[in-house]
Amino acid sequence: MSLFETINWMWPAIGLAFLLGVVATRWFFKKLGFKPRQKVNSEYFKGLNFLLNEETDKAIEVFIKALEVDSETVELHLALGGLFRRKGQVDRATRIHQNLVARPTLTDEQRMQAVYELAQDYYKAGWLDRAENLFKELMGSDAYRSSAINGLCQIYQQEKEWQQAIDVLRRHKRSERGEYAKQIAHYYCELAEVSINVGDSEQARKFLSQARSEDQTIARVNLLRGDLNFNEGNFSKAIHCWQSLIANHPQLAQLVVAKMIACYREKGDERGLKRYLIGVSALPKDDAAFDLWRNSLVELLGQEQAIAHIFSQVQQQGLSGPAASFLSDAVSEDQLGVEFRATLLSNLLARAKERKIEYTCVGCGFDTRAMYWFCPNCGEWESFR
């Protein structure tokens, strides 16, 4: 469906929703014995006419004026503002919600709902300071406290204020904190990475211990502990950390290929390196890591055996982009031999070489070529495979 067709369909739907709302309101008041306010209803039908004719700004003005006359239509305004925001028209949603918040006749519950909607408008528009202030205001509301905490957490995460994100998540009820343990653990890992990068090993270890205390299953802790030990020259400890990562999270083994090779070389342990290279449980998906692994195999096994080993691994594990590129070139140069059915393999690898997807989020199916700990699409942590 084209954008024009979508818009043509959308506004009649909005108009119908409002018409039903007005009719329902009139029916409700009639059942209670109240006389409907004809002036307000006529204003709403005027606004509906503007909506149906795609004169959105005029419709908003009419609805805002109607609100000044009859505050009992607050729910309709909230619904309209929410619909505008979901359609990406944040400026229009903001106008409606700002006018609602400014109304002195609202009940406390209505005002809190309007403040929450406005906070979401500000967040979506990128006005994070304004959104933060409103979410903080909502912390005093039992009904919106949990939503306000999550809203503040989203802001602090976007701003990479990891400690503030941890602090605000801890303000959830004790019975709810278990739901956020992995999230908090990753925030501590983010803080640990910062400390590692500036050379503060002691602080990094504290953050990693806190991460482990939040979630003992988190893979990232062993990855960063390995990095920390490597930077300090503790190569055996670094290898042990990364081996633990591989054992407990084999789907992430390819993340440490280059690191493991570097460690064995720093130790001068050629036998250990050969054993590791041959036993790699996951083909590297990063171009640089794959090239390092392949070149190391060639040095230790020779060109012919290295190619045969890589092809064997591909048969067991499937293709990654770098492996497809390497083997496609090997077929073109006639390095695989006729036993590999070069023509068929060449066609297969040529297609696989164009792959742009290396990781997929198990939470939402979001595909990416780069590895992320946090899914930018659904917000799940440690969900890429």
C-alpha positions as CSV (number, residue, x, y, z in Angstrom):
1,M,0.0,0.0,0.0
2,S,1.4,3.4,-0.9
3,L,1.9,6.2,1.6
4,F,-0.9,8.3,-0.1
5,E,-3.3,5.3,0.1
6,T,-2.3,4.8,3.8
7,I,-3.0,8.4,4.7
8,N,-6.4,8.3,2.8
9,W,-7.4,5.3,4.8
10,M,-6.0,6.5,8.2
11,W,-8.0,9.7,8.6
12,P,-11.4,8.2,8.0
13,A,-10.5,5.6,10.6
14,I,-9.6,8.3,13.1
15,G,-12.8,10.1,12.3
16,L,-14.8,7.0,12.8
17,A,-13.1,6.3,16.1
18,F,-13.9,9.8,17.4
19,L,-17.5,9.6,16.1
20,L,-18.0,6.4,18.0
21,G,-16.4,8.0,21.1
22,V,-18.8,11.0,20.9
23,V,-21.8,8.7,20.3
24,A,-20.8,6.5,23.3
25,T,-20.3,9.6,25.5
26,R,-23.8,10.9,24.6
27,W,-25.3,7.5,25.3
28,F,-23.6,7.2,28.6
29,F,-24.8,10.6,29.8
30,K,-28.3,9.9,28.6
31,K,-28.4,6.7,30.6
32,L,-27.3,8.6,33.7
33,G,-30.0,11.2,33.1
34,F,-27.7,14.1,32.1
35,K,-28.6,16.3,29.2
36,P,-25.8,16.2,26.5
37,R,-24.0,19.4,25.8
38,Q,-25.0,20.1,22.2
39,K,-22.4,22.9,21.8
40,V,-19.5,20.6,22.5
41,N,-20.8,17.8,20.3
42,S,-21.2,20.2,17.4
43,E,-17.6,21.3,17.9
44,Y,-16.5,17.7,17.7
45,F,-18.4,17.0,14.5
46,K,-16.7,20.1,13.1
47,G,-13.3,18.7,14.1
48,L,-14.2,15.3,12.5
49,N,-15.0,17.1,9.3
50,F,-11.5,18.6,9.3
51,L,-10.0,15.2,10.0
52,L,-11.8,13.6,7.1
53,N,-10.6,16.4,4.8
54,E,-7.1,15.9,6.1
55,E,-6.9,19.4,7.7
56,T,-5.3,18.0,10.7
57,D,-4.1,21.3,12.3
58,K,-7.5,22.8,12.1
59,A,-9.0,19.7,13.7
60,I,-6.6,19.9,16.6
61,E,-7.6,23.6,17.2
62,V,-11.2,22.6,17.3
63,F,-10.7,19.7,19.7
64,I,-8.6,21.9,22.0
65,K,-11.3,24.5,22.2
66,A,-13.9,21.8,22.8
67,L,-11.8,20.6,25.8
68,E,-11.9,24.1,27.3
69,V,-15.7,23.8,27.3
70,D,-16.0,20.2,28.4
71,S,-13.2,18.5,30.4
72,E,-15.1,15.1,30.3
73,T,-13.7,14.5,26.8
74,V,-10.2,14.0,28.2
75,E,-10.0,10.3,27.2
76,L,-10.8,11.2,23.6
77,H,-8.0,13.8,23.5
78,L,-5.6,11.3,25.0
79,A,-6.5,8.7,22.4
80,L,-6.0,11.2,19.6
81,G,-2.7,12.4,20.9
82,G,-1.5,8.8,21.3
83,L,-2.5,8.0,17.7
84,F,-0.6,11.0,16.4
85,R,2.5,9.9,18.2
86,R,2.3,6.3,16.9
87,K,1.9,7.7,13.4
88,G,5.1,9.7,13.8
89,Q,3.3,13.1,14.1
90,V,5.0,13.9,17.5
91,D,4.5,17.7,17.2
92,R,0.7,17.3,17.0
93,A,0.7,14.8,19.8
94,T,2.7,17.2,21.9
95,R,0.3,20.1,21.3
96,I,-2.7,18.1,22.4
97,H,-1.0,16.7,25.5
98,Q,0.5,20.1,26.5
99,N,-3.0,21.6,26.4
100,L,-4.3,18.7,28.5
101,V,-1.7,19.2,31.2
102,A,-2.4,22.9,31.3
103,R,-6.1,22.3,32.1
104,P,-6.9,23.2,35.7
105,T,-10.1,21.1,35.8
106,L,-8.4,17.7,35.3
107,T,-8.5,15.1,38.1
108,D,-5.2,14.0,39.5
109,E,-5.5,10.7,37.6
110,Q,-6.2,12.5,34.3
111,R,-3.3,14.8,34.8
112,M,-0.9,12.0,35.5
113,Q,-2.0,10.2,32.4
114,A,-1.6,13.4,30.3
115,V,1.9,14.0,31.9
116,Y,2.9,10.4,31.0
117,E,1.7,10.8,27.4
118,L,3.6,14.1,27.1
119,A,6.8,12.5,28.5
120,Q,6.6,9.9,25.8
121,D,6.1,12.7,23.2
122,Y,9.2,14.5,24.4
123,Y,11.3,11.3,24.4
124,K,10.3,10.4,20.9
125,A,11.1,13.9,19.8
126,G,14.5,13.7,21.3
127,W,13.9,16.3,24.1
128,L,15.4,14.1,26.7
129,D,15.8,16.7,29.4
130,R,12.1,17.5,29.3
131,A,11.1,13.9,29.2
132,E,13.4,13.1,32.2
133,N,11.8,15.9,34.3
134,L,8.3,14.6,33.6
135,F,9.2,10.9,34.3
136,K,10.7,12.1,37.6
137,E,7.4,13.8,38.4
138,L,5.6,10.6,37.7
139,M,7.8,8.7,40.2
140,G,5.4,10.0,42.9
141,S,2.5,8.2,41.3
142,D,1.8,4.6,42.3
143,A,0.0,4.0,39.0
144,Y,2.9,5.3,36.8
145,R,5.9,4.6,39.0
146,S,7.0,1.5,37.1
147,S,6.5,3.1,33.7
148,A,8.4,6.2,34.8
149,I,11.3,4.1,36.0
150,N,11.5,2.4,32.6
151,G,11.2,5.7,30.8
152,L,14.1,7.2,32.8
153,C,16.2,4.0,32.2
154,Q,15.7,4.4,28.5
155,I,16.9,8.0,28.7
156,Y,20.0,7.1,30.7
157,Q,20.8,4.2,28.5
158,Q,20.6,6.4,25.4
159,E,22.9,8.9,27.1
160,K,25.3,6.1,28.3
161,E,24.8,7.2,31.9
162,W,25.1,3.6,33.1
163,Q,25.3,4.3,36.8
164,Q,22.1,6.4,36.7
165,A,20.4,3.6,34.8
166,I,21.4,1.1,37.5
167,D,20.2,3.4,40.3
168,V,16.8,4.0,38.7
169,L,16.2,0.4,38.0
170,R,16.9,-0.5,41.6
171,R,13.9,1.7,42.5
172,H,11.6,-1.0,41.2
173,K,9.7,-3.0,43.9
174,R,11.9,-5.7,45.3
175,S,9.5,-8.4,43.9
176,E,10.1,-7.0,40.4
177,R,13.9,-6.6,40.4
178,G,14.6,-10.1,39.2
179,E,13.2,-9.1,35.8
180,Y,15.9,-6.5,35.4
181,A,18.9,-8.5,36.7
182,K,20.4,-9.2,33.3
183,Q,19.9,-5.6,32.2
184,I,21.7,-4.2,35.3
185,A,24.5,-6.8,34.8
186,H,25.1,-5.5,31.3
187,Y,25.1,-1.9,32.6
188,Y,27.9,-2.9,35.0
189,C,29.7,-4.5,32.1
190,E,29.5,-1.2,30.2
191,L,31.0,0.5,33.2
192,A,33.7,-2.2,33.4
193,E,34.6,-1.6,29.7
194,V,35.0,2.1,30.3
195,S,37.4,1.3,33.3
196,I,39.4,-1.2,31.2
197,N,39.8,1.3,28.4
198,V,41.2,3.9,30.8
199,G,43.4,1.4,32.5
200,D,41.6,1.3,35.9
201,S,41.8,-2.5,36.5
202,E,40.7,-2.4,40.1
203,Q,37.5,-0.5,39.3
204,A,36.9,-2.8,36.3
205,R,37.1,-5.9,38.6
206,K,34.6,-4.3,41.0
207,F,32.1,-3.7,38.2
208,L,32.5,-7.2,36.8
209,S,31.9,-8.7,40.3
210,Q,28.8,-6.6,40.6
211,A,27.7,-7.8,37.2
212,R,28.2,-11.4,38.2
213,S,26.3,-10.9,41.4
214,E,23.3,-9.7,39.4
215,D,23.4,-12.5,36.9
216,Q,25.8,-15.4,37.1
217,T,25.0,-16.7,33.6
218,I,26.0,-13.5,31.7
219,A,28.6,-14.3,29.1
220,R,30.0,-10.8,28.8
221,V,31.7,-11.0,32.2
222,N,34.1,-13.8,31.2
223,L,34.8,-11.9,27.9
224,L,35.8,-8.8,29.8
225,R,37.7,-10.6,32.5
226,G,39.8,-12.2,29.7
227,D,40.4,-8.7,28.3
228,L,41.4,-7.4,31.7
229,N,43.9,-10.2,32.3
230,F,45.3,-9.9,28.8
231,N,46.0,-6.2,29.3
232,E,47.8,-7.1,32.5
233,G,49.9,-9.7,30.8
234,N,48.2,-12.6,32.6
235,F,47.8,-14.7,29.4
236,S,47.0,-18.0,31.0
237,K,44.2,-16.5,33.1
238,A,42.9,-14.7,30.0
239,I,42.8,-18.0,28.1
240,H,41.0,-19.6,31.0
241,C,38.3,-16.9,31.0
242,W,37.7,-17.2,27.3
243,Q,37.6,-21.0,27.5
244,S,34.9,-20.6,30.1
245,L,33.0,-18.3,27.7
246,I,33.3,-20.9,24.9
247,A,32.2,-23.8,27.2
248,N,29.1,-22.0,28.5
249,H,28.2,-20.0,25.5
250,P,29.5,-21.8,22.3
251,Q,27.4,-19.6,20.1
252,L,29.8,-16.7,21.1
253,A,33.0,-18.6,20.6
254,Q,33.9,-16.7,17.5
255,L,34.2,-13.5,19.5
256,V,37.4,-14.6,21.1
257,V,39.3,-16.3,18.2
258,A,41.6,-13.4,17.6
259,K,42.1,-12.9,21.3
260,M,43.0,-16.5,21.9
261,I,45.5,-16.6,19.0
262,A,47.1,-13.4,20.4
263,C,47.4,-15.0,23.9
264,Y,49.0,-18.2,22.7
265,R,51.5,-16.3,20.6
266,E,52.3,-14.0,23.6
267,K,53.0,-17.2,25.6
268,G,55.0,-18.8,22.8
269,D,52.8,-21.9,23.1
270,E,52.8,-23.2,19.6
271,R,51.4,-26.6,20.6
272,G,48.5,-25.0,22.5
273,L,47.8,-22.7,19.6
274,K,47.7,-25.6,17.1
275,R,45.3,-27.5,19.3
276,Y,43.1,-24.4,19.7
277,L,43.1,-23.6,15.9
278,I,42.0,-27.1,14.9
279,G,39.4,-27.3,17.6
280,V,37.8,-23.9,17.0
281,S,34.0,-24.5,17.6
282,A,32.7,-21.5,15.7
283,L,34.0,-20.0,12.5
284,P,35.0,-16.3,13.0
285,K,32.4,-14.0,11.5
286,D,34.6,-10.9,11.6
287,D,36.8,-10.5,8.5
288,A,39.9,-9.6,10.5
289,A,39.5,-12.5,12.9
290,F,38.9,-15.0,10.1
291,D,42.0,-13.8,8.2
292,L,44.1,-14.1,11.4
293,W,42.7,-17.7,12.1
294,R,43.2,-18.7,8.4
295,N,46.7,-17.4,8.2
296,S,47.6,-19.1,11.5
297,L,46.3,-22.4,10.1
298,V,48.4,-22.0,7.0
299,E,51.5,-21.3,9.0
300,L,51.0,-24.4,11.2
301,L,49.4,-26.9,8.7
302,G,50.4,-25.6,5.2
303,Q,48.2,-24.2,2.5
304,E,46.6,-27.5,1.4
305,Q,45.8,-28.9,4.8
306,A,44.5,-25.5,6.0
307,I,42.1,-25.2,3.1
308,A,40.8,-28.7,3.6
309,H,40.3,-28.0,7.3
310,I,38.4,-24.8,6.7
311,F,36.2,-26.6,4.1
312,S,35.5,-29.4,6.6
313,Q,34.6,-26.8,9.3
314,V,32.2,-25.1,6.8
315,Q,30.5,-28.4,6.1
316,Q,30.0,-28.9,9.9
317,Q,29.1,-25.4,10.9
318,G,27.8,-23.7,7.8
319,L,29.1,-20.6,6.1
320,S,30.0,-17.2,7.4
321,G,30.6,-14.3,5.1
322,P,34.4,-14.4,5.4
323,A,34.6,-18.2,5.0
324,A,32.5,-17.9,1.8
325,S,34.7,-15.2,0.4
326,F,37.9,-17.2,1.1
327,L,36.6,-20.5,-0.3
328,S,35.1,-18.8,-3.3
329,D,38.5,-17.4,-4.2
330,A,40.1,-20.9,-3.5
331,V,37.7,-22.5,-6.0
332,S,38.4,-19.8,-8.6
333,E,42.2,-20.5,-8.1
334,D,41.5,-24.3,-8.3
335,Q,42.9,-24.9,-4.8
336,L,40.2,-27.2,-3.6
337,G,40.5,-30.0,-6.1
338,V,37.9,-31.8,-8.2
339,E,36.7,-33.8,-5.2
340,F,34.9,-30.7,-3.9
341,R,32.9,-30.3,-7.1
342,A,34.3,-26.9,-7.8
343,T,31.5,-25.6,-10.1
344,L,28.7,-26.3,-7.7
345,L,30.6,-25.1,-4.7
346,S,31.6,-21.9,-6.6
347,N,27.9,-21.0,-7.3
348,L,27.0,-21.7,-3.7
349,L,29.8,-19.6,-2.3
350,A,29.2,-16.8,-4.7
351,R,25.7,-16.4,-3.3
352,A,26.8,-16.7,0.3
353,K,29.6,-14.2,-0.3
354,E,26.9,-11.5,-0.7
355,R,25.4,-12.2,2.7
356,K,24.9,-9.0,4.8
357,I,23.6,-10.8,7.8
358,E,25.9,-12.4,10.4
359,Y,23.8,-12.1,13.6
360,T,20.1,-12.4,14.3
361,C,18.3,-11.3,17.4
362,V,16.3,-14.2,18.9
363,G,13.9,-11.8,20.5
364,C,12.7,-10.0,17.4
365,G,14.5,-11.4,14.4
366,F,16.5,-8.2,13.8
367,D,19.4,-8.9,11.5
368,T,22.8,-7.2,11.5
369,R,26.4,-7.7,10.3
370,A,27.9,-6.4,13.5
371,M,27.7,-8.0,17.0
372,Y,25.7,-6.0,19.5
373,W,25.1,-6.8,23.2
374,F,21.9,-4.7,23.1
375,C,19.4,-5.1,20.3
376,P,18.6,-1.6,19.0
377,N,15.2,-2.9,17.7
378,C,13.5,-4.7,20.6
379,G,15.8,-3.7,23.5
380,E,16.7,-7.2,24.5
381,W,20.2,-7.8,26.0
382,E,22.5,-10.6,24.8
383,S,20.0,-11.8,22.3
384,F,22.1,-12.0,19.1
385,R,23.1,-15.5,17.7
